[in-house]
Amino acid sequence: MIQIYLKPGKEVPVLRFHPWIFSGAISHVEGNPEDGDVVEVRDRKGALLGVGHFHYGSITVRLLSFGPADLHDGLFWTQKIQNALDVRALLFDPFSEGRTFRLLHGEGDGLSGLIVDIYGDSAVVQCHSIGMYRQKEMVVAALRNVFGAHLKAVYDKSAEALPLKFAEKMNNGYLWTADSFVVEGPQIVVENGAKFHVDWQKGQKTGFFLDQRDNRQLLSQYAKDKTVLNAFCYTGGFSCYALKAGAKLVHSVDVSAKAMDTCAENVLLNLPYPGEHVGYTEDVLQFLKNTEHQYQVMVIDPPAYAKSMEKRHNAVQGYKRLNVAAMNKLAHGGVLFTFSCSQVVDRDLFYHTIAAAAMEVGRPVRVLHHLTQGADHPVSLFHPEGSYLKGLVLKLD
């Protein structure tokens, strides 16, 4: 096996269970690795630190084991997936009808570069590294071993997630289906009693933003008899929860016509409810500038404004501008759910950005909740980079 040797002192993060080996930490390599090869990582004296996938670039090795492991043994993958399922079973019944949840969350489940979401009896696999992609058949076999008859299909959605030089040569598609099992178009899943159409073949990410499940449920506590704005609504998750909770009026806004069509379908899927829903295919900032409504509850959940440190400053200004516009359209005593999924904007920076927006608006603001991704998106204590979703629930006087 190819051996990766670290410089003196560079073993410390590994001994603290951080799974990434950066190129600058490497002393030398014994062998000629290719992208995706399984490699052993050793300290300068030759002691084995772990086993993982090699990739040329800043993150050169993604460790999947801290110590010896055989990544070509199906038992390794079965044990990893069973452990992840056991964690989810602490949260909910993973085999209930229509259940949707994240089964594998990369580093949070000890499998850096791999995401697996469960939609009913189908699993959607998304590989973020060529190493994981090269071992996807091992993943499929392990999923079948762990889920048995509860699993009927495994779909690969990796083309959008892999580096371009690999992704342009790949196509998404089914890796396995049970006999006579046919998936045609969007499927209906159930989340906290709400129903949603999920299209993992054509939708963003794996088809649905599962990380907001708990935050959507929290919105239900604030929505009854209220006027609600769901900005950047995508497929209408927050909108459907608000309507089912008894909101008087819900406005959903997204610049994507396709997203708005799906939002409308999901709203109809959850009938009956007492309130009214109106969708707007429009830029959110323009909508906030032009609307005459003063909403009692608002959700501001934009896509990532920055994916690199170089773009962080512009992202911060964007978040501030957006939240100033939102706060100006929030009624006295109103509640604002505001989020950032930009990994390079950490919690403190996001908090201070929202505080700056509130100071510009000139209204007293109280923080009711600090929000993050759901518990089925776990974060390793030693890999804080995995905590990407940040949210605040604010009450404005």
The 8 nearest C-alpha neighbors of each residue, nearest first, counted from 0:
[[1, 38, 2, 39, 37, 30, 29, 36],
 [0, 2, 38, 30, 29, 39, 32, 3],
 [1, 3, 39, 29, 28, 38, 40, 0],
 [2, 4, 40, 28, 39, 41, 27, 29],
 [5, 3, 41, 27, 26, 42, 43, 25],
 [6, 4, 25, 26, 42, 43, 24, 9],
 [5, 7, 26, 9, 25, 24, 43, 8],
 [8, 6, 9, 43, 5, 10, 42, 26],
 [9, 7, 10, 11, 6, 5, 42, 43],
 [10, 8, 11, 6, 7, 24, 5, 12],
 [9, 11, 13, 8, 12, 42, 14, 5],
 [10, 12, 14, 13, 9, 8, 15, 16],
 [13, 11, 15, 17, 14, 10, 16, 9],
 [14, 12, 16, 17, 15, 10, 11, 18],
 [13, 15, 11, 16, 12, 10, 17, 48],
 [14, 16, 12, 13, 17, 11, 381, 10],
 [17, 15, 13, 14, 381, 18, 12, 65],
 [16, 18, 13, 12, 381, 382, 15, 19],
 [19, 17, 62, 61, 16, 13, 20, 63],
 [18, 20, 61, 17, 60, 58, 21, 62],
 [21, 19, 60, 59, 58, 61, 22, 24],
 [22, 20, 58, 59, 57, 23, 24, 19],
 [21, 23, 57, 59, 24, 25, 58, 20],
 [22, 24, 21, 25, 57, 26, 20, 6],
 [25, 23, 22, 21, 9, 5, 6, 26],
 [26, 24, 5, 23, 22, 6, 27, 4],
 [25, 27, 6, 5, 4, 24, 28, 43],
 [28, 26, 4, 25, 3, 29, 5, 6],
 [29, 27, 3, 2, 30, 4, 26, 1],
 [30, 28, 2, 1, 3, 27, 31, 4],
 [29, 31, 1, 28, 32, 2, 0, 3],
 [30, 32, 33, 29, 1, 28, 2, 36],
 [33, 31, 30, 36, 1, 34, 53, 38],
 [32, 34, 36, 35, 31, 54, 53, 55],
 [35, 33, 54, 53, 36, 55, 129, 32],
 [130, 34, 36, 129, 53, 52, 54, 33],
 [37, 35, 53, 52, 33, 34, 32, 38],
 [36, 38, 52, 51, 53, 35, 50, 39],
 [39, 37, 1, 51, 50, 2, 52, 0],
 [38, 40, 50, 2, 49, 3, 1, 41],
 [39, 41, 3, 49, 48, 2, 4, 50],
 [42, 40, 47, 4, 48, 45, 46, 3],
 [41, 43, 5, 45, 44, 46, 4, 10],
 [42, 44, 45, 5, 4, 7, 6, 41],
 [45, 43, 42, 46, 41, 4, 7, 5],
 [44, 46, 41, 42, 43, 47, 4, 40],
 [45, 47, 41, 42, 44, 48, 43, 40],
 [48, 46, 41, 49, 40, 45, 66, 42],
 [49, 47, 41, 66, 40, 65, 46, 42],
 [48, 50, 65, 66, 64, 40, 47, 39],
 [51, 49, 39, 64, 62, 38, 63, 40],
 [50, 52, 62, 63, 61, 37, 38, 60],
 [51, 53, 37, 130, 61, 60, 35, 36],
 [54, 52, 60, 35, 36, 59, 34, 37],
 [55, 53, 34, 59, 35, 60, 56, 52],
 [54, 56, 59, 34, 53, 57, 58, 33],
 [57, 55, 59, 58, 54, 22, 21, 60],
 [56, 58, 22, 21, 59, 55, 23, 20],
 [59, 57, 21, 56, 20, 60, 19, 22],
 [58, 60, 54, 21, 22, 55, 56, 53],
 [61, 59, 53, 20, 52, 58, 19, 62],
 [62, 60, 19, 51, 52, 18, 111, 20],
 [61, 63, 51, 18, 50, 64, 60, 19],
 [64, 62, 51, 110, 109, 50, 111, 61],
 [63, 65, 49, 50, 62, 66, 68, 51],
 [66, 64, 49, 48, 50, 67, 63, 16],
 [65, 67, 49, 48, 64, 47, 68, 50],
 [66, 68, 49, 50, 64, 65, 69, 47],
 [69, 67, 70, 64, 50, 66, 75, 49],
 [68, 70, 71, 72, 75, 67, 50, 73],
 [71, 69, 72, 68, 75, 37, 76, 73],
 [70, 72, 69, 73, 137, 75, 134, 76],
 [73, 71, 74, 70, 69, 75, 76, 137],
 [74, 72, 75, 76, 137, 77, 71, 141],
 [73, 75, 77, 72, 76, 78, 141, 79],
 [76, 74, 73, 78, 77, 72, 79, 70],
 [77, 75, 79, 73, 78, 74, 141, 80],
 [76, 78, 141, 74, 80, 79, 75, 81],
 [77, 79, 81, 75, 76, 80, 74, 82],
 [80, 78, 76, 82, 77, 81, 75, 83],
 [81, 79, 83, 77, 82, 78, 76, 84],
 [82, 80, 84, 78, 83, 79, 77, 145],
 [81, 83, 85, 79, 80, 84, 78, 86],
 [82, 84, 80, 86, 81, 85, 108, 102],
 [85, 83, 81, 87, 86, 82, 88, 80],
 [84, 86, 88, 82, 83, 87, 81, 89],
 [85, 87, 83, 84, 88, 89, 82, 90],
 [88, 86, 84, 90, 89, 85, 375, 91],
 [87, 89, 85, 91, 90, 86, 92, 93],
 [88, 90, 87, 86, 91, 85, 92, 84],
 [91, 89, 87, 88, 92, 86, 374, 375],
 [92, 90, 88, 93, 89, 87, 95, 94],
 [91, 93, 94, 88, 95, 90, 87, 89],
 [94, 92, 95, 91, 88, 98, 87, 84],
 [93, 95, 92, 96, 98, 149, 119, 97],
 [96, 94, 98, 92, 93, 97, 119, 91],
 [95, 97, 98, 94, 119, 189, 120, 188],
 [96, 98, 119, 188, 189, 95, 99, 118],
 [99, 97, 119, 96, 95, 189, 118, 93],
 [100, 98, 118, 117, 119, 97, 188, 190],
 [101, 99, 117, 116, 102, 209, 98, 375],
 [102, 100, 116, 375, 103, 117, 115, 376],
 [101, 103, 115, 116, 100, 83, 84, 117],
 [104, 102, 115, 114, 101, 108, 105, 83],
 [105, 103, 114, 107, 376, 108, 106, 102],
 [106, 104, 111, 110, 113, 112, 107, 114],
 [105, 107, 111, 109, 108, 110, 104, 379],
 [108, 106, 378, 379, 377, 104, 105, 109],
 [109, 107, 106, 110, 104, 105, 103, 83],
 [108, 110, 106, 107, 63, 111, 105, 64],
 [111, 109, 105, 106, 63, 108, 113, 112],
 [110, 112, 105, 106, 113, 61, 109, 63],
 [111, 113, 127, 128, 105, 126, 110, 131],
 [112, 114, 126, 105, 111, 110, 127, 125],
 [115, 113, 125, 103, 104, 105, 124, 126],
 [116, 114, 124, 103, 102, 123, 101, 125],
 [117, 115, 101, 123, 102, 122, 100, 118],
 [116, 118, 122, 99, 100, 121, 101, 119],
 [119, 117, 99, 121, 120, 122, 98, 188],
 [118, 120, 97, 98, 121, 99, 117, 188],
 [119, 121, 150, 151, 149, 118, 122, 152],
 [122, 120, 152, 118, 119, 151, 153, 117],
 [123, 121, 117, 153, 116, 118, 154, 152],
 [122, 124, 154, 116, 115, 153, 155, 117],
 [125, 123, 115, 155, 156, 114, 154, 122],
 [126, 124, 157, 156, 114, 113, 155, 115],
 [125, 127, 113, 157, 132, 128, 131, 112],
 [128, 126, 112, 161, 160, 113, 125, 157],
 [129, 127, 112, 130, 131, 126, 161, 132],
 [128, 130, 132, 35, 131, 133, 34, 161],
 [35, 131, 129, 133, 52, 128, 132, 36],
 [132, 130, 134, 133, 129, 128, 126, 135],
 [131, 133, 129, 135, 134, 130, 126, 128],
 [132, 134, 130, 131, 135, 129, 35, 136],
 [135, 133, 131, 132, 137, 136, 130, 138],
 [134, 136, 138, 132, 137, 133, 131, 139],
 [135, 137, 139, 138, 134, 140, 133, 174],
 [138, 136, 140, 135, 134, 139, 73, 141],
 [139, 137, 135, 141, 136, 140, 142, 76],
 [138, 140, 136, 142, 141, 137, 135, 143],
 [139, 141, 143, 137, 138, 142, 136, 144],
 [142, 140, 77, 144, 138, 143, 139, 76],
 [143, 141, 139, 145, 144, 140, 146, 138],
 [142, 144, 140, 147, 146, 141, 145, 139],
 [143, 145, 141, 142, 147, 146, 140, 77],
 [144, 146, 142, 143, 147, 81, 141, 77],
 [147, 145, 149, 143, 150, 144, 142, 148],
 [146, 148, 143, 149, 144, 145, 150, 142],
 [147, 149, 150, 146, 151, 143, 120, 177],
 [150, 148, 146, 147, 120, 151, 94, 119],
 [151, 149, 120, 148, 146, 121, 147, 152],
 [150, 152, 177, 120, 176, 121, 149, 180],
 [151, 153, 176, 121, 175, 150, 122, 177],
 [154, 152, 122, 175, 174, 123, 121, 173],
 [153, 155, 173, 123, 174, 172, 124, 122],
 [154, 156, 124, 172, 171, 157, 173, 123],
 [157, 155, 125, 171, 124, 158, 154, 123],
 [158, 156, 125, 126, 160, 159, 155, 161],
 [157, 159, 166, 160, 161, 169, 156, 171],
 [160, 158, 157, 161, 166, 156, 204, 162],
 [161, 159, 127, 157, 158, 126, 162, 125],
 [160, 162, 127, 166, 158, 128, 159, 157],
 [163, 161, 164, 165, 166, 160, 128, 127],
 [162, 164, 166, 165, 167, 161, 159, 158],
 [163, 165, 162, 166, 167, 168, 161, 169],
 [166, 164, 163, 167, 162, 168, 161, 169],
 [165, 167, 158, 163, 169, 168, 161, 164],
 [168, 166, 165, 169, 163, 164, 158, 170],
 [167, 169, 166, 165, 170, 164, 158, 163],
 [170, 168, 166, 167, 158, 171, 165, 157],
 [169, 171, 158, 172, 168, 166, 167, 157],
 [170, 172, 156, 155, 158, 157, 169, 173],
 [171, 173, 155, 154, 174, 170, 156, 200],
 [172, 174, 154, 175, 153, 155, 176, 171],
 [173, 175, 153, 154, 155, 172, 176, 139],
 [176, 174, 153, 173, 152, 177, 154, 139],
 [177, 175, 152, 151, 180, 153, 178, 173],
 [178, 176, 151, 180, 152, 179, 175, 150],
 [177, 179, 180, 176, 151, 181, 175, 152],
 [178, 180, 181, 177, 176, 151, 182, 152],
 [181, 179, 177, 178, 176, 182, 151, 152],
 [180, 182, 179, 183, 176, 177, 178, 152],
 [183, 181, 184, 180, 186, 185, 152, 176],
 [182, 184, 181, 185, 186, 198, 200, 180],
 [183, 185, 198, 186, 182, 200, 197, 199],
 [186, 184, 198, 197, 196, 187, 183, 199],
 [185, 187, 197, 196, 198, 188, 184, 183],
 [188, 186, 196, 195, 197, 194, 185, 189],
 [187, 189, 97, 195, 194, 119, 118, 99],
 [188, 190, 194, 97, 193, 192, 98, 195],
 [189, 191, 193, 192, 194, 99, 188, 98],
 [192, 190, 193, 189, 216, 212, 194, 240],
 [191, 193, 190, 189, 194, 240, 243, 269],
 [194, 192, 190, 189, 191, 269, 195, 240],
 [195, 193, 189, 188, 269, 190, 268, 187],
 [196, 194, 265, 187, 188, 197, 189, 193],
 [195, 197, 187, 186, 185, 265, 188, 198],
 [198, 196, 185, 186, 206, 199, 195, 187],
 [199, 197, 185, 206, 202, 200, 201, 186],
 [198, 200, 206, 205, 202, 201, 197, 123],
 [199, 201, 198, 202, 206, 156, 171, 205],
 [202, 200, 199, 198, 203, 206, 205, 185],
 [203, 201, 206, 198, 199, 200, 204, 205],
 [202, 204, 206, 205, 201, 207, 199, 208],
 [203, 205, 206, 202, 207, 208, 199, 156],
 [206, 204, 199, 207, 203, 123, 156, 202],
 [205, 207, 199, 202, 198, 203, 204, 197],
 [208, 206, 209, 205, 197, 204, 203, 202],
 [209, 207, 210, 211, 206, 204, 212, 205],
 [208, 210, 211, 212, 207, 100, 101, 99],
 [209, 211, 372, 373, 208, 212, 376, 213],
 [210, 212, 214, 209, 213, 215, 372, 208],
 [213, 211, 215, 214, 209, 210, 216, 373],
 [214, 212, 216, 215, 211, 373, 217, 210],
 [213, 215, 217, 211, 216, 212, 218, 370],
 [216, 214, 218, 212, 217, 237, 213, 211],
 [215, 217, 213, 214, 219, 218, 212, 240],
 [216, 218, 214, 219, 215, 220, 213, 221],
 [219, 217, 215, 220, 216, 221, 222, 214],
 [218, 220, 244, 217, 222, 216, 221, 241],
 [221, 219, 218, 217, 222, 223, 216, 244],
 [220, 222, 218, 219, 223, 296, 217, 225],
 [221, 223, 246, 219, 225, 241, 220, 244],
 [222, 224, 245, 246, 225, 244, 221, 247],
 [225, 223, 246, 247, 245, 222, 226, 248],
 [226, 224, 246, 247, 222, 223, 295, 227],
 [227, 225, 248, 295, 294, 247, 249, 296],
 [228, 226, 249, 296, 297, 294, 248, 225],
 [227, 229, 297, 250, 249, 251, 230, 298],
 [228, 230, 251, 298, 232, 297, 238, 250],
 [229, 231, 252, 232, 299, 298, 251, 228],
 [232, 230, 253, 301, 233, 252, 300, 229],
 [231, 233, 235, 230, 229, 253, 252, 251],
 [234, 232, 258, 235, 231, 253, 259, 262],
 [235, 233, 262, 261, 258, 236, 232, 259],
 [236, 234, 262, 238, 232, 233, 237, 239],
 [235, 237, 238, 239, 234, 240, 215, 232],
 [236, 238, 240, 215, 239, 235, 241, 229],
 [239, 237, 235, 241, 236, 240, 229, 242],
 [240, 238, 242, 241, 236, 237, 266, 243],
 [239, 241, 243, 237, 238, 242, 219, 244],
 [242, 240, 244, 238, 222, 239, 246, 243],
 [243, 241, 246, 239, 245, 244, 240, 272],
 [242, 244, 240, 245, 241, 272, 239, 269],
 [245, 243, 241, 219, 242, 223, 246, 240],
 [246, 244, 223, 242, 243, 224, 273, 247],
 [247, 245, 223, 224, 225, 242, 222, 241],
 [246, 248, 274, 224, 225, 226, 275, 245],
 [249, 247, 226, 275, 274, 246, 276, 227],
 [250, 248, 227, 276, 228, 226, 275, 277],
 [249, 251, 228, 277, 278, 276, 229, 227],
 [250, 252, 278, 229, 232, 230, 228, 279],
 [253, 251, 279, 230, 232, 231, 280, 278],
 [252, 254, 231, 280, 255, 232, 281, 233],
 [253, 255, 281, 282, 280, 256, 252, 283],
 [256, 254, 258, 257, 253, 259, 280, 233],
 [255, 257, 259, 258, 280, 260, 254, 253],
 [258, 256, 260, 255, 259, 261, 262, 233],
 [259, 257, 233, 261, 255, 234, 260, 256],
 [258, 260, 262, 256, 261, 257, 263, 255],
 [261, 259, 257, 263, 262, 258, 256, 264],
 [260, 262, 264, 258, 234, 263, 259, 265],
 [261, 263, 234, 235, 259, 265, 260, 264],
 [262, 264, 266, 260, 261, 265, 259, 267],
 [265, 263, 261, 267, 262, 266, 268, 260],
 [266, 264, 268, 262, 267, 195, 263, 261],
 [265, 267, 263, 268, 264, 269, 239, 262],
 [268, 266, 264, 265, 269, 270, 263, 271],
 [267, 269, 265, 266, 270, 264, 194, 195],
 [268, 270, 267, 266, 194, 271, 265, 193],
 [271, 269, 267, 272, 268, 266, 243, 242],
 [270, 272, 269, 273, 243, 267, 268, 242],
 [271, 273, 270, 243, 274, 242, 245, 269],
 [274, 272, 245, 271, 247, 275, 242, 246],
 [273, 275, 247, 248, 246, 272, 242, 245],
 [276, 274, 248, 249, 247, 277, 273, 242],
 [275, 277, 249, 248, 250, 278, 274, 251],
 [278, 276, 250, 251, 249, 279, 275, 248],
 [277, 279, 251, 250, 252, 280, 276, 259],
 [280, 278, 252, 281, 251, 253, 277, 250],
 [281, 279, 254, 253, 256, 252, 255, 259],
 [280, 282, 254, 279, 253, 283, 252, 286],
 [281, 283, 254, 285, 284, 286, 253, 280],
 [282, 284, 286, 285, 281, 287, 230, 252],
 [285, 283, 287, 286, 282, 288, 321, 324],
 [286, 284, 288, 282, 283, 287, 289, 281],
 [285, 287, 283, 289, 284, 288, 290, 282],
 [288, 286, 284, 285, 290, 289, 283, 324],
 [287, 289, 285, 286, 290, 284, 324, 283],
 [290, 288, 286, 287, 285, 291, 284, 292],
 [289, 291, 287, 292, 286, 288, 328, 293],
 [290, 292, 289, 293, 328, 287, 288, 294],
 [293, 291, 290, 294, 328, 329, 330, 287],
 [292, 294, 330, 328, 329, 291, 295, 226],
 [295, 293, 329, 226, 330, 296, 227, 292],
 [294, 296, 333, 330, 226, 225, 329, 227],
 [297, 295, 227, 334, 294, 333, 335, 226],
 [298, 296, 228, 335, 227, 336, 229, 334],
 [297, 299, 336, 229, 230, 337, 335, 228],
 [298, 300, 337, 230, 336, 301, 338, 297],
 [299, 301, 338, 231, 337, 298, 230, 339],
 [302, 300, 231, 299, 303, 339, 338, 230],
 [303, 301, 304, 340, 300, 339, 231, 341],
 [304, 302, 341, 340, 305, 301, 339, 306],
 [303, 305, 314, 341, 302, 306, 317, 301],
 [306, 304, 310, 314, 303, 311, 307, 341],
 [305, 307, 341, 343, 342, 303, 304, 308],
 [306, 308, 309, 310, 305, 343, 311, 342],
 [309, 307, 311, 310, 343, 306, 305, 312],
 [308, 310, 307, 311, 312, 305, 306, 313],
 [311, 309, 308, 305, 313, 307, 312, 314],
 [310, 312, 314, 308, 313, 305, 309, 315],
 [313, 311, 315, 314, 310, 316, 309, 308],
 [312, 314, 316, 315, 311, 310, 317, 305],
 [315, 313, 317, 311, 304, 312, 316, 305],
 [316, 314, 318, 312, 317, 313, 311, 319],
 [315, 317, 319, 313, 314, 318, 320, 312],
 [316, 318, 314, 320, 315, 319, 321, 313],
 [319, 317, 321, 315, 316, 320, 322, 314],
 [318, 320, 316, 356, 322, 317, 321, 352],
 [321, 319, 317, 323, 318, 322, 316, 324],
 [322, 320, 318, 324, 319, 323, 317, 325],
 [321, 323, 325, 319, 324, 320, 326, 318],
 [322, 324, 356, 320, 326, 325, 321, 319],
 [325, 323, 321, 322, 327, 326, 287, 320],
 [326, 324, 322, 328, 327, 323, 321, 329],
 [325, 327, 329, 323, 328, 324, 322, 360],
 [326, 328, 324, 325, 329, 323, 360, 330],
 [329, 327, 293, 325, 326, 294, 330, 324],
 [330, 328, 294, 326, 293, 327, 333, 295],
 [329, 331, 293, 333, 295, 294, 332, 328],
 [332, 330, 396, 333, 395, 329, 295, 293],
 [333, 331, 396, 395, 330, 394, 334, 295],
 [332, 334, 295, 330, 331, 395, 296, 329],
 [333, 335, 394, 296, 393, 295, 297, 395],
 [334, 336, 297, 393, 392, 296, 337, 298],
 [335, 337, 392, 298, 391, 297, 299, 393],
 [338, 336, 299, 391, 390, 298, 335, 300],
 [339, 337, 390, 300, 389, 299, 391, 340],
 [340, 338, 389, 341, 388, 390, 303, 300],
 [339, 341, 388, 303, 387, 342, 389, 338],
 [342, 340, 303, 344, 343, 339, 305, 304],
 [341, 343, 387, 344, 340, 345, 306, 384],
 [342, 344, 341, 345, 308, 307, 311, 306],
 [345, 343, 342, 341, 348, 349, 311, 346],
 [344, 346, 348, 347, 343, 349, 342, 387],
 [347, 345, 349, 348, 350, 389, 344, 390],
 [346, 348, 350, 349, 345, 351, 344, 352],
 [347, 349, 351, 345, 350, 346, 344, 352],
 [348, 350, 352, 346, 347, 351, 345, 344],
 [351, 349, 347, 353, 352, 348, 346, 354],
 [350, 352, 354, 348, 353, 349, 355, 347],
 [353, 351, 349, 355, 354, 350, 319, 348],
 [354, 352, 356, 350, 355, 351, 319, 357],
 [353, 355, 351, 357, 352, 356, 350, 358],
 [356, 354, 352, 358, 353, 357, 351, 359],
 [355, 357, 353, 323, 359, 319, 354, 358],
 [356, 358, 354, 360, 359, 355, 361, 353],
 [359, 357, 361, 355, 360, 356, 354, 362],
 [358, 360, 356, 357, 361, 355, 323, 362],
 [359, 361, 357, 358, 362, 323, 356, 327],
 [362, 360, 358, 359, 357, 363, 356, 364],
 [361, 363, 360, 364, 357, 396, 395, 358],
 [364, 362, 396, 395, 361, 365, 357, 358],
 [365, 363, 395, 394, 362, 393, 396, 366],
 [364, 366, 394, 393, 367, 395, 363, 396],
 [367, 365, 393, 368, 392, 394, 364, 391],
 [366, 368, 392, 393, 365, 394, 369, 391],
 [369, 367, 392, 391, 366, 370, 393, 390],
 [368, 370, 391, 390, 392, 371, 367, 366],
 [371, 369, 390, 391, 389, 368, 372, 214],
 [370, 372, 389, 388, 390, 373, 369, 386],
 [373, 371, 210, 388, 211, 376, 374, 370],
 [374, 372, 210, 375, 376, 213, 211, 212],
 [373, 375, 376, 377, 372, 90, 87, 210],
 [374, 376, 373, 101, 377, 87, 100, 102],
 [377, 375, 374, 373, 104, 372, 101, 210],
 [378, 376, 107, 374, 375, 379, 104, 108],
 [377, 379, 107, 385, 386, 380, 376, 383],
 [380, 378, 107, 382, 381, 383, 106, 377],
 [379, 381, 382, 383, 378, 107, 16, 17],
 [380, 382, 379, 17, 16, 383, 15, 378],
 [383, 381, 379, 384, 380, 17, 385, 378],
 [384, 382, 385, 386, 381, 380, 379, 378],
 [385, 383, 382, 386, 387, 342, 378, 379],
 [386, 384, 383, 378, 387, 382, 107, 106],
 [387, 385, 384, 383, 378, 388, 372, 371],
 [386, 388, 342, 340, 385, 389, 341, 384],
 [389, 387, 340, 371, 372, 339, 386, 390],
 [390, 388, 371, 339, 338, 370, 346, 340],
 [389, 391, 338, 370, 337, 369, 371, 339],
 [390, 392, 369, 337, 368, 370, 336, 393],
 [393, 391, 336, 368, 367, 335, 366, 337],
 [392, 394, 366, 335, 334, 365, 367, 391],
 [393, 395, 334, 365, 364, 333, 332, 335],
 [394, 396, 364, 332, 333, 363, 393, 331],
 [395, 332, 331, 363, 362, 364, 394, 333]]
